[in-house]
Amino acid sequence: DQQVKQNSPSLSVQEGRISILNCDYTNSMFDYFLWYKKYPAEGPTFLISISSIKDKNEDGRFTVFLNKSAKHLSLHIVPSQPGDSAVYFCAASSFTGNQFYFGTGTSLTVIP
Amino acid sequence: EAGVAQSPRYKIIEKRQSVAFWCNPISGHATLYWYQQILGQGPKLLIQFQNNGVVDDSQLPKDRFSAERLKGVDSTLKIQPAKLEDSAVYLCASSLKIERDSYNEQFFGPGTRLTVL
C-alpha cells in the first residue's frame, strides 16, 4: 500500500528553467513532509521540509508547496542547475507516528 | 562532523547464504533506522531503534531478518537465509532523538548494495 506516490519517474529540464516535482499522499494523518535528494552511490540527503500548518516553505532556490485538500505537494527549483541532477524523494510522517513513508522517487536531469 | 558510516558498500551472495551489515550512526544520535530500498522504489523502514531499544520493527521479516544495537551506538542487520528478493540497497539513518510532538531530521549513510544470486 503506497501511501506516498511520485507518479513521474523522470523529468528533464533545461538549465535556468524551473523544475517542478510532484508528490501525492493518501493518508490524511500525515502532517509533516520532506524532500530528499539522492546522488548515485550516496544516501539521501535532506533538502527541505514543510509542516501542515503552512502551505509554502522556501529555502534559496527550493520552494515546497503543500495543498492539504488535494493531498498534494510539489517542489520547485528555480533556476535549475546541472548539479541539481539527482533522484528526489518525498517523504511524509504524522505527528503521532514515528516513521517516514517515502515515495518512489523522481529522477531529475538538468540539461546544460 | 562525521556522517553515518556503513559497511560493506557492496555484497554479492548466493541465495540461502547469510549476510550482515554494519552501521555506525552520527555521534550522539540516539535514534537509528534501517531501510530497505529495492530498485525503482523508495526506502522502506525495516526497524527503528531508540538507544538500544526497538521502537518499530513491524515491517521487518522476522523469520529471516534480525537487527541489534546492543550498546545503543552501532548496529548490525543480518539476513539468514537470503532470498533473491532481498536484493536491494540497505540504508542506515540516524537522528538525534524521538521527541513527542517533534520531528527529527534523518541523516543517511551511503548504503550497502546487496545482490543475491
Chai-1 contact restraints between the chains, C-beta under 6 A:
chainA,res_idxA,chainB,res_idxB,connection_type,confidence,min_distance_angstrom,max_distance_angstrom,comment,restraint_id
A,Y32,B,Y103,contact,1.0,0.0,6.0,A-B,restraint_1
A,E42,B,P110,contact,1.0,0.0,6.0,A-B,restraint_2
A,G43,B,L91,contact,1.0,0.0,6.0,A-B,restraint_3
A,G43,B,F108,contact,1.0,0.0,6.0,A-B,restraint_4
A,G43,B,G109,contact,1.0,0.0,6.0,A-B,restraint_5
A,G43,B,P110,contact,1.0,0.0,6.0,A-B,restraint_6
A,G43,B,G111,contact,1.0,0.0,6.0,A-B,restraint_7
A,P44,B,F108,contact,1.0,0.0,6.0,A-B,restraint_8
A,F46,B,E105,contact,1.0,0.0,6.0,A-B,restraint_9
A,F89,B,G42,contact,1.0,0.0,6.0,A-B,restraint_10
A,N98,B,V55,contact,1.0,0.0,6.0,A-B,restraint_11
A,N98,B,D56,contact,1.0,0.0,6.0,A-B,restraint_12
A,Q99,B,L45,contact,1.0,0.0,6.0,A-B,restraint_13
A,F102,B,G42,contact,1.0,0.0,6.0,A-B,restraint_14
A,F102,B,P43,contact,1.0,0.0,6.0,A-B,restraint_15
A,G103,B,G42,contact,1.0,0.0,6.0,A-B,restraint_16
A,T104,B,Q41,contact,1.0,0.0,6.0,A-B,restraint_17
A,T104,B,G42,contact,1.0,0.0,6.0,A-B,restraint_18
A,G105,B,G42,contact,1.0,0.0,6.0,A-B,restraint_19
